[in-house]
Amino acid sequence: MGGGGGRRPPPRRGGGGAPPPAPPHASGGYRRYAWTGADQDCRLWFRMQAEARRLNYEVDRNGNQWAWLGDPEAGDAVVTGSHLDSVPDGGAYDGPLGVVSAFAALDELRSRGVRFSRPFAITNFGDEEGARFGLACVGSRLTAGQLTKDKAFELRDADGISLPQAMEAAGYDPDTIGADPERLARIGAFVELHVEQGRALDLSGDPVGIASAIWPHGRWRYDFAGEANHAGTTRLVDRRDPMLSYAETVLAARREAELAGAVATFGKIAVEPNGVNAIPSLVRGWLDARAADQDALDTVIAGIETASRAHAARNGIDLTVVRESFTPVVEFAHALRDELAGILGEKTPVLGTGAGHDAGILSGSIPTAMLFVRNPTGVSHSPAEAAAEDDCVAGVLALADVLEGLACS
């Protein structure tokens, strides 16, 4: 990897380190949901880090945080950052590593004495994981115009609280949300550093890699409506049990994914009335599916739905399928990707990923690129998510080299 030479970044100003939210959940993971207390703690930490480094702090119309060095109105800015929220019981690195590394990379560049020739900013995009409202990358989708204000206002969490209600309770004005083309027009390049959510770097023996593309992926909701009844007195032949159709659909998802070389997961379920001694009246399951290309993904989704509908029909179950979100394949800007490879050296591996990111959402509006830091187990969205300290340092130095090459004279 070019540059860095094994150096460690200087001590971080303003306390440095990872954001200090509420303690981890009993599982060992975090529950940093959008617009909750833990999220507010992280946002306060971001502001403190920005102010400690004498950066100009602002919150945009969609609640995303920005820390600017130089005049943002000048245009052609270089921006880096990620997100601070988490999935349920998520790990410590997914998202926060990119934000912490951004501040550390700025410290490193200042220690090198380089001069910025382009405006520079660090950002924290809100609600990337979608853990609370069920839609990923809300902050970046709003900014890029991929989520309208009307659709955003329809989002509800499990307690029925709407997105605007949650924002207002946290002290933000939801009436301002919406596309922000003027802000995006100021940005010439966005580079997001992220812990790898897979084992490609571990298998290749490299601490840092460059992203090539994000697989097409989406989320589908399957609603199986049957008939509630007594679990102890209703004959099997008289039952309209939607749980059976749901179970068959889970198995179908695994079969179709294996045939296509894709991945498909039912990771969330809601049951009504949700009693141990009651046959369910409704089973609602959420499917996450991803594949290397659109044709493969279409084949998987069609195969799952066909099998599900056939089983539901045989058992008298009413089935509704709703696509809640979808992101097509993202090919990161080749020119920017090649520029990163030229800065870091031709031996830096280039790899694809099945995980979605804010950089993927923004790629349709501005040139984006990503760096990955090695994950020794490949585990992510779990308390077992990990990265070695030396690899995290390598990521900071790689990011600093990239930012120096892009934004400094």
C-alpha positions in Angstrom: 0.0 0.0 0.0 1.5 3.3 -1.0 2.2 6.1 1.5 1.9 5.9 5.3 5.0 3.8 5.9 3.5 2.1 8.9 3.1 5.4 10.8 0.4 5.9 13.3 -1.9 8.9 13.3 -1.3 11.6 15.9 -3.4 11.7 19.0 -6.9 12.9 18.2 -8.2 16.2 19.4 -11.3 16.6 21.5 -11.0 13.2 23.2 -10.9 11.2 19.9 -11.8 7.6 20.0 -15.2 6.0 19.2 -18.5 7.8 19.9 -19.7 7.4 23.5 -23.3 6.3 23.2 -25.2 4.4 25.9 -23.5 1.2 27.0 -23.8 -1.9 24.7 -26.9 -4.0 25.0 -26.8 -7.1 27.1 -25.9 -9.0 23.8 -22.7 -7.0 23.6 -24.0 -5.1 20.6 -25.3 -1.6 20.1 -28.8 -0.3 19.4 -28.1 3.1 17.9 -31.4 3.8 16.3 -32.2 7.0 14.4 -33.3 9.9 16.5 -33.1 8.1 19.8 -31.0 9.0 22.8 -28.0 6.8 21.7 -28.1 8.4 18.3 -28.2 11.9 19.9 -25.1 11.0 22.0 -23.3 10.0 18.8 -24.4 13.2 17.1 -23.1 15.3 20.0 -19.8 13.5 19.8 -19.5 14.3 16.1 -20.2 18.0 16.8 -17.6 18.1 19.6 -15.0 16.5 17.3 -15.7 19.0 14.6 -15.5 22.0 16.9 -12.3 20.7 18.6 -10.6 20.7 15.1 -11.9 24.2 14.3 -14.2 22.9 11.5 -17.4 24.7 10.5 -20.2 22.5 11.8 -23.7 22.3 10.3 -26.7 20.1 10.0 -28.4 19.9 6.6 -32.1 19.9 5.9 -32.3 16.1 6.3 -30.5 15.9 9.6 -27.1 14.8 8.2 -24.1 16.3 10.0 -21.2 18.1 8.2 -17.9 19.4 9.4 -16.2 21.7 6.8 -12.7 22.9 6.2 -12.6 25.6 3.6 -15.5 27.3 1.8 -18.2 24.8 0.8 -19.6 27.4 -1.6 -16.4 27.1 -3.7 -17.5 23.8 -5.0 -15.5 20.7 -6.1 -15.2 19.6 -2.4 -13.7 16.3 -1.3 -15.9 14.7 1.4 -15.4 11.6 3.5 -17.4 10.0 6.3 -20.1 7.3 6.9 -22.8 6.8 9.6 -23.1 6.3 13.4 -26.4 4.4 13.7 -26.5 0.6 14.0 -28.6 -2.4 13.3 -30.2 -4.2 16.3 -27.4 -5.5 18.5 -24.9 -4.3 15.8 -21.1 -4.3 16.1 -18.8 -1.4 17.0 -17.3 -0.8 13.5 -20.0 -0.8 10.9 -20.4 3.0 10.3 -18.5 4.5 13.2 -15.1 3.3 11.8 -15.6 5.5 8.8 -16.4 8.6 10.8 -13.7 8.1 13.4 -11.2 7.4 10.7 -12.2 10.5 8.8 -11.3 12.7 11.8 -8.1 10.8 12.4 -7.1 11.1 8.8 -7.5 14.9 9.0 -5.3 14.9 12.1 -2.7 12.9 10.1 -2.8 15.3 7.2 -2.3 18.3 9.5 0.6 16.5 11.1 2.1 16.2 7.6 1.8 19.9 7.1 -0.1 19.6 3.8 -2.3 22.4 2.4 -5.8 21.8 1.2 -6.4 23.0 -2.3 -10.1 22.0 -2.4 -12.8 22.4 0.3 -13.0 19.4 2.5 -15.7 17.9 4.7 -16.5 15.1 7.1 -20.1 13.8 7.2 -22.3 11.6 9.3 -25.4 10.5 7.3 -28.4 9.8 9.4 -30.4 6.5 9.6 -28.2 4.5 7.3 -29.2 1.1 8.7 -32.9 1.6 8.6 -33.3 -0.3 11.9 -36.0 2.0 13.3 -38.2 2.8 10.2 -37.4 -0.1 8.0 -35.8 1.8 5.1 -32.0 2.0 4.7 -30.0 5.1 4.0 -32.8 7.6 4.7 -30.5 10.6 5.1 -28.6 10.0 1.9 -31.8 8.9 0.0 -33.5 12.2 1.0 -30.5 14.2 0.0 -30.2 12.5 -3.4 -33.9 12.8 -4.1 -34.4 9.0 -4.0 -36.9 9.4 -1.1 -39.6 12.0 -1.3 -40.8 14.0 1.6 -44.3 12.5 1.3 -42.9 8.9 1.4 -40.6 9.8 4.3 -43.5 11.1 6.3 -45.3 7.8 5.9 -42.4 5.9 7.6 -43.4 4.5 11.0 -41.4 2.6 13.7 -42.6 -0.5 15.6 -44.4 1.8 18.1 -46.2 3.7 15.4 -44.1 6.8 15.8 -43.6 8.6 12.4 -40.2 9.8 11.1 -41.3 13.5 11.4 -42.5 12.9 15.0 -39.1 11.3 15.9 -37.1 14.1 14.3 -39.2 16.8 16.0 -38.8 15.0 19.4 -35.1 15.1 18.8 -35.1 18.8 18.1 -35.1 18.9 14.3 -37.5 20.4 11.9 -39.0 17.6 9.7 -40.7 20.1 7.4 -37.4 21.0 5.8 -36.5 17.5 4.5 -36.2 16.7 0.8 -33.8 16.6 -2.1 -30.7 18.8 -1.7 -29.2 19.2 -5.2 -27.4 22.4 -4.3 -25.4 20.6 -1.6 -24.5 17.7 -3.8 -23.4 20.1 -6.6 -20.7 21.4 -4.2 -19.1 17.9 -3.9 -16.5 16.7 -6.4 -15.8 13.4 -4.7 -17.1 11.3 -1.8 -14.9 8.6 -0.3 -16.4 6.3 2.4 -14.2 4.1 4.5 -16.0 1.0 6.0 -15.1 -2.2 7.8 -15.4 -5.0 5.3 -18.5 -7.1 5.7 -17.0 -10.3 4.4 -13.7 -12.1 4.4 -12.1 -11.2 1.0 -9.3 -9.1 2.6 -8.8 -11.7 5.3 -8.3 -14.4 2.7 -6.0 -12.2 0.5 -4.0 -11.0 3.5 -4.5 -7.3 2.8 -5.4 -4.8 5.5 -7.2 -2.4 3.1 -9.0 -2.7 -0.2 -10.9 -0.6 -2.8 -14.5 -1.2 -3.6 -15.5 -2.0 -7.2 -19.2 -2.3 -7.0 -22.2 -2.9 -4.7 -24.5 -5.8 -5.7 -28.1 -5.0 -6.5 -30.3 -5.6 -3.4 -33.7 -5.0 -1.9 -36.2 -5.7 0.8 -39.5 -7.3 0.3 -42.3 -7.8 2.8 -44.4 -11.0 2.7 -47.8 -10.9 4.5 -49.4 -14.3 5.0 -53.0 -14.0 6.2 -54.7 -17.1 7.7 -57.2 -17.7 10.5 -56.5 -17.4 14.2 -57.7 -20.4 16.2 -57.1 -22.6 19.3 -53.8 -24.4 19.1 -55.0 -27.3 21.2 -58.5 -27.9 19.8 -58.3 -27.2 16.1 -57.7 -30.3 13.9 -54.7 -30.0 11.6 -57.0 -30.5 8.5 -59.2 -27.5 9.6 -56.3 -25.1 10.1 -55.4 -22.1 7.9 -52.0 -21.6 9.5 -49.9 -18.9 7.8 -46.8 -20.0 9.7 -46.5 -23.0 7.5 -46.5 -21.0 4.3 -44.0 -18.6 5.9 -41.7 -21.5 6.8 -41.9 -23.0 3.3 -41.0 -19.5 1.9 -37.9 -19.3 4.1 -36.8 -22.7 2.7 -37.6 -21.6 -0.8 -35.4 -18.5 -0.3 -32.4 -20.7 0.6 -32.9 -23.0 -2.3 -33.3 -20.2 -4.9 -30.3 -18.3 -3.5 -28.1 -21.4 -3.7 -29.1 -22.1 -7.3 -28.3 -18.5 -8.4 -25.1 -18.0 -6.3 -26.9 -15.2 -4.5 -28.0 -14.6 -0.9 -31.5 -14.3 0.5 -32.5 -13.9 4.1 -35.7 -13.7 6.1 -34.3 -11.9 9.1 -37.3 -10.2 10.6 -40.8 -11.6 11.5 -44.0 -10.3 13.1 -46.8 -12.6 14.2 -50.4 -11.9 15.2 -51.8 -12.5 17.7 -48.4 -13.9 18.8 -49.7 -16.3 21.4 -48.0 -19.7 22.3 -51.4 -21.5 22.3 -52.9 -19.7 19.3 -52.7 -20.4 15.6 -51.5 -17.1 14.0 -53.9 -15.0 11.9 -51.1 -13.1 10.3 -47.4 -13.8 9.7 -45.3 -11.0 8.3 -41.8 -11.6 7.2 -39.2 -9.4 5.6 -36.9 -10.7 2.9 -33.5 -9.3 2.1 -32.0 -10.5 -1.2 -28.8 -9.6 -3.0 -27.0 -10.9 -6.1 -24.0 -10.1 -8.2 -26.1 -8.9 -11.1 -29.7 -7.9 -11.8 -30.7 -11.0 -13.8 -29.6 -13.3 -11.0 -31.5 -11.2 -8.4 -34.6 -11.2 -10.5 -34.4 -15.0 -10.9 -34.1 -15.4 -7.1 -37.0 -13.1 -6.3 -39.3 -14.6 -8.9 -38.5 -18.1 -7.7 -39.2 -17.3 -4.1 -42.5 -15.6 -4.8 -43.7 -18.4 -7.1 -42.9 -21.1 -4.5 -44.5 -19.0 -1.8 -47.7 -18.4 -3.7 -48.1 -22.0 -4.7 -47.8 -23.2 -1.1 -50.1 -20.4 0.2 -52.8 -21.4 -2.3 -52.7 -25.0 -1.3 -53.3 -24.1 2.3 -55.9 -21.4 1.9 -53.5 -18.5 2.9 -53.8 -15.1 1.4 -50.4 -13.7 0.4 -49.4 -10.1 -0.3 -45.9 -9.2 -1.4 -44.6 -5.6 -1.2 -41.2 -4.4 -2.4 -40.3 -1.9 0.3 -36.9 -0.8 -1.0 -34.5 -1.6 -3.9 -31.1 -0.4 -5.0 -29.7 -1.4 -8.4 -26.1 -2.4 -9.0 -23.7 0.4 -8.2 -20.5 0.6 -10.2 -18.4 3.1 -8.4 -17.0 5.9 -10.6 -14.2 4.2 -12.5 -12.1 7.3 -12.9 -12.2 8.0 -9.1 -11.7 4.3 -8.3 -8.6 4.2 -10.6 -7.3 7.4 -9.0 -7.5 5.7 -5.6 -5.7 2.7 -7.0 -3.0 5.0 -8.3 -2.5 6.6 -4.9 -2.5 3.4 -2.9 -0.6 1.3 -5.3 -1.6 -1.4 -7.9 -1.3 -4.2 -5.3 -4.2 -2.8 -3.3 -7.0 -5.3 -4.0 -10.3 -4.2 -5.7 -13.4 -6.1 -4.5 -17.2 -6.1 -4.8 -19.6 -6.2 -1.9 -23.2 -7.3 -1.2 -23.7 -4.6 1.5 -25.4 -1.3 0.8 -23.8 2.0 1.8 -24.5 5.8 1.6 -21.7 5.9 -1.1 -23.9 3.7 -3.2 -26.9 5.9 -2.9 -24.9 9.0 -3.7 -23.2 7.4 -6.7 -26.0 8.4 -9.0 -25.4 12.1 -8.2 -21.7 12.5 -7.5 -18.5 10.5 -8.0 -18.1 8.1 -5.1 -15.6 5.5 -4.0 -15.1 3.2 -1.0 -12.2 1.8 1.1 -12.6 -1.4 3.1 -10.7 -2.3 6.2 -10.0 -6.0 6.9 -12.4 -7.9 9.1 -10.7 -11.1 10.4 -13.9 -13.1 10.7 -16.1 -11.5 8.1 -18.8 -11.2 10.7 -20.9 -8.0 10.6 -24.2 -6.8 11.9 -23.3 -8.7 15.0 -21.5 -8.0 18.3 -18.7 -10.3 17.0 -17.8 -7.8 14.3 -14.1 -6.9 14.6 -11.1 -5.2 13.1 -7.5 -5.3 14.4 -6.0 -2.0 15.7 -3.2 -2.2 13.2 -5.6 -2.7 10.3 -7.7 0.3 11.6 -4.5 2.4 11.6 -3.7 1.2 8.1 -7.2 2.3 7.0 -6.7 5.8 8.5 -3.3 6.1 6.7 -4.8 4.9 3.4 -7.7 7.4 3.8 -5.2 10.1 4.6 -3.1 9.3 1.5 -6.3 9.3 -0.7 -7.5 12.6 0.7 -4.0 14.1 0.3 -4.0 13.0 -3.3 -7.4 14.3 -4.0 -7.7 17.5 -2.0 -4.2 18.8 -1.1 -1.6 20.7 -3.1 
